[in-house]
């Protein structure tokens, strides 16, 4: 039994040794712009800096000792498979490994832009600042506990967004080509909404106030413009092939 415990302890130590962290100051940074060809998970933390928690295989292979990971978008200057550089008011964060699983942590108020270029899903949790998310090919977007402003789009992927509250400062735009949209808003959110799908249906449990047009009201349509809770921030939801679900949180 003692030998078994020692074996498992050794495995835990080995995994811990491979997992690495990287931090970078956010002083003078307005936007953090993250680019990846793999899945991206971005969360908030109580710190004031960028924190990248490397996956369990982030360590450099034995044969690569003394060498640097090189990708088309830069050279690893973090030792966790990322290229990080400050450009003006932006901090550029590029994942150089296609299949590496890692997590990125930032302050909740940080403005973030997240892009995946190929088969990469995006998961964003807990931000109060402005959020931009784009899965450019064959990736989905999942966003939770945000307040906006928000811009999200996918090509061949679904988009799910759960708002903790909805900022009234700037419009919200969610768009997909070949993907369903599932958007949850707090029940009392004031908004002017524009909903459109080319090949799909629209479902909602909000009371949408749809204005008359020349004294006539629409009976059925793939495009709906109306207001909830007497109107407020502009929210545009659009997809070409997929349903739209606008629901009360």
Buried (B, 14 or more C-beta within 10 A) or exposed (E): EEEEEEEEEEEEEEEEEEBBBBEBEBEEBEBBBBBBBBBBBBBBBEEEBBBBBBBBBBBBEEEEEEEEBEBEBBEBEBBBBBBBEBEEEBBBBBBBBEEBBBBBBBBBEBBBBBBBBEBBBBBBBBBBBBBBBBBBBBBBBBBBBBBBBBBBBBBBBBBBBBBBBBBBEEBBBBBBBBBBBBBBBBEEBEBBBBBBBEEBEBEBEBEBEEEEEEEEEEEEEEEBBBBBBEEBBBBBBBBBBBBBBBBBB
